Amino acid sequence: MFWRKNGQQDQPRTTDEHGRKAVIDIHDITKVYKMGDIEVHALRGVDLQVFEGEFLSIMGPSGSGKSTLMNILGCLDQPSSGEYYLDGEPVSKLSESDLARVRNKKIGFVFQSFNLLKRTSALRQVELPLIYGGEGGRTKRAKAALEQVGLGNRLDHLPSELSGGQQQRVAIARALVNQPAMILADEPTGNLDSRSGTEVMQIFQGLNREQGITVVFVTHDPWIARHTDRIVMLRDGKIIADRAVPHPLVAGDAERPSEADEMEAIFKETYYGGEKEEYN
């Protein structure tokens, strides 16, 4: 039995029907931003569990709360109220220094804009989380992570010497090197051409399906979302749908349709495909 701490009372750690432990376990999360006398409710009582080995997309229109939720899941921001357990650790009320420790040890970030240092080699970029965490064997581990994403022959290259797809692969290697509890990716193919985007999706699917790494995408792109196994949809700060993708796409096996056709397909399968009582 796995346990988590809630004040003075121990509670069983959430597991699913397959016995997988919850990597993300949030309960009644709210986020309120105050702008003078005005309160903006970005999240309104969100409950969400993501279990080991899941590949999940979080979607929603502008203003739905998905960016706010991503920041909270990534320990980049704190909720106004509610509980958040990350890999069994209560993080919703941690100090800034403790949140930084959690981010370094438990979360691998991949961003749309790559966030690489201009004058730093690929190998050094991937070593950075290990340096911040005071870890040993940095060069060996960073090299292994780069080889894992197919960049073993680009160790000494600067970002300016790499294509967009290669830069994103460096970012993925950097996210992997600390063996985090999950990878949190924000529009990871948004700045890539279709070929590079497909290659990046193949890497993510391989990491998830072959190595069991938990991956959470935040995206507005229904085509990307259909490559994951589960889609959570937000609207007005609430989860309005949470469903498995019936037939996840395999990266590289299907040609991308028009955006209108793809949006219609994702809504048919994921948004409208459930029972009436599932929706608010």
Buried (B, 14 or more C-beta within 10 A) or exposed (E): EEEBEEEEEEEEBBBEEEEBBBBBBBBEBBBBEEEEEEEEBBBBBBBBBBBBBBBBBBBBEEBBBBBBBBBBBBBEBBBBEBBBBBBBBBBBEBEEEEBEBBBBBBBBBBBBEBEBEEEBBBBBBBBBBBEBEEBEEBEEBBBBBBEBBBBEEBBEBBBEEBEBBBBBBBBBBBBBBBEBBBBBBBBBBBBBEEEBBBBBBBBBBBBBBEEEBBBBBBBBBBBBBBBBBBBBBBBBBBBBBBBEBEEBBEBEEEEBEEEEEBBEBBBEBBBEBEEEEEEE
